[in-house]
Amino acid sequence: MPSLSPRLQQIYKQLLTGEAVWDLCCDHGYVGSHAYQSQLFPEINFVDQVPEIIVRLEERFQRDIVQTTNPTATRFITASGEELTLELTGNVVISGVGSYTIFQILKSLQTKNLLKAKRLILCPQNDVVKMDEIKKLPGFLYRQSQDIISVNEKDRVREIFVLDQVTHT
């Protein structure tokens, strides 16, 4: 398995151990695969809307990554984030897509009352200004938990937003 890029390392470091991982728009599935290998997470969900990506990822995963003694459950789901009908818990990672797509995914999940994650880790490719609109979604119970993480990648700065669920006490 290739090592994680500095951006993906920062995303991985933000995962809450002991919680499920939802790797949305997962592409190569590097974050989810590293989470699986660590055995620190009970469940890893790889989600991408492109069927060929999920097929190739699952084949590579079965061939190169799966460990017979690893108790971590895995799912490979072909769907766009907006189309999901499962409740998302634990950690939700959305990276490698634009902020408009991130907004649409979270809006859809929020509207369907499926967004139950403790932590959102979001890394848009562009237009980070749109990220402020996410926080204004009706009923959106997440707050930025730390400063934005900036990572230099391919001659530009990529920003990682970490939002934690607000719990009522």
C-alpha positions in Angstrom: 0.0 0.0 0.0 1.4 3.4 -0.9 2.1 5.8 2.0 -0.3 8.6 2.6 0.4 12.0 1.1 0.9 14.8 3.7 -2.7 15.9 3.1 -4.1 12.4 3.6 -1.8 11.9 6.7 -3.4 15.0 8.2 -6.9 13.8 7.4 -6.1 10.4 8.9 -4.7 12.0 12.1 -8.1 13.6 12.6 -10.1 10.4 12.8 -11.6 9.5 16.1 -10.4 6.0 17.0 -13.0 3.5 18.1 -15.5 5.0 15.7 -16.7 4.0 12.2 -15.1 5.6 9.2 -17.0 6.7 6.2 -14.6 7.5 3.3 -16.9 9.4 0.8 -15.8 10.1 -2.7 -13.0 7.7 -1.7 -11.3 7.2 -5.1 -8.3 5.0 -4.2 -9.5 4.5 -0.7 -6.2 5.3 0.9 -7.6 6.8 4.1 -10.0 4.0 4.7 -7.4 1.4 3.9 -5.0 2.8 6.4 -7.8 3.0 9.0 -8.5 -0.7 8.3 -4.9 -1.7 8.7 -4.6 0.1 12.0 -7.4 -2.0 13.5 -8.3 1.1 15.5 -11.8 1.5 13.9 -14.6 -1.1 14.1 -16.0 -0.4 10.6 -14.8 1.2 7.3 -17.2 2.3 4.6 -15.8 3.1 1.2 -18.2 5.1 -0.9 -17.9 6.4 -4.5 -20.4 7.0 -7.2 -18.2 5.5 -10.0 -18.9 1.7 -10.2 -15.4 1.0 -11.7 -13.7 2.8 -8.8 -15.5 0.7 -6.2 -14.9 -2.6 -8.2 -11.1 -1.9 -8.6 -10.9 -0.7 -4.9 -12.5 -3.8 -3.6 -10.4 -6.1 -5.8 -7.2 -4.4 -4.7 -8.4 -4.4 -1.1 -9.1 -8.2 -1.2 -5.8 -8.9 -2.9 -3.4 -6.6 -1.1 -4.9 -5.3 2.2 -7.3 -7.7 3.8 -6.0 -9.4 6.9 -7.7 -12.7 8.0 -7.3 -11.8 11.7 -8.5 -8.2 11.3 -11.9 -7.8 13.1 -12.7 -4.5 11.2 -15.9 -4.7 9.1 -15.7 -3.2 5.6 -18.4 -2.1 3.1 -17.9 -1.0 -0.5 -20.8 1.2 -1.6 -21.4 2.4 -5.1 -23.4 5.6 -4.7 -23.0 9.3 -4.6 -22.9 10.8 -1.1 -26.3 12.5 -1.8 -27.9 9.1 -2.6 -26.9 7.3 0.6 -29.8 5.9 2.6 -27.7 4.6 5.6 -27.1 6.4 8.8 -23.5 7.8 8.9 -21.9 7.5 12.3 -18.4 8.0 13.7 -16.1 9.8 11.2 -17.2 11.1 7.8 -14.3 12.1 5.4 -15.1 14.0 2.2 -12.0 15.0 0.3 -10.9 15.4 -3.3 -14.1 17.0 -4.5 -15.2 20.7 -4.6 -16.8 22.5 -1.8 -20.1 22.6 -3.7 -20.2 18.8 -3.9 -19.4 18.6 -0.1 -22.2 21.1 0.6 -24.7 19.0 -1.5 -23.7 15.8 0.2 -24.0 17.2 3.7 -27.3 19.0 2.8 -28.8 15.8 1.5 -27.7 13.7 4.5 -28.9 16.4 6.9 -32.3 16.7 5.2 -32.7 12.9 5.3 -31.7 12.9 9.0 -28.8 10.4 8.2 -25.9 12.6 9.4 -25.1 11.2 12.9 -21.3 11.3 12.7 -19.3 12.5 15.7 -16.7 14.1 13.4 -16.7 15.5 9.9 -13.3 15.9 8.1 -13.7 18.0 5.0 -11.0 18.9 2.5 -12.4 20.7 -0.6 -10.4 21.0 -3.8 -11.6 24.6 -4.4 -13.9 27.4 -3.3 -13.4 27.1 0.4 -15.7 30.1 0.9 -18.6 27.7 0.3 -17.6 25.9 3.5 -19.2 28.7 5.5 -22.6 27.9 4.0 -22.4 24.3 5.4 -22.5 25.7 8.9 -25.7 27.5 8.1 -27.7 24.4 7.1 -30.9 24.1 9.1 -30.4 21.8 12.0 -26.7 21.4 11.3 -25.2 20.4 14.7 -21.5 20.6 13.9 -18.9 23.2 14.9 -15.4 23.7 13.8 -13.3 22.0 16.6 -9.9 23.5 15.8 -8.1 25.8 13.5 -8.2 25.0 9.8 -5.3 22.7 8.9 -3.3 24.0 5.9 -1.2 21.5 3.9 1.0 22.4 1.0 0.3 20.1 -1.9 1.3 20.3 -5.6 2.2 24.0 -5.4 -1.0 25.1 -3.6 -2.4 25.1 -0.1 -5.1 22.6 0.7 -7.3 23.3 3.8 -8.8 20.7 6.0 -11.9 21.5 8.1 -12.6 19.4 11.2 -16.1 19.8 12.6 -17.4 18.0 15.7 -20.9 17.2 16.5 -22.4 19.5 19.1 -23.9 17.5 21.9 -26.6 18.9 24.2 -25.9 18.4 27.9 
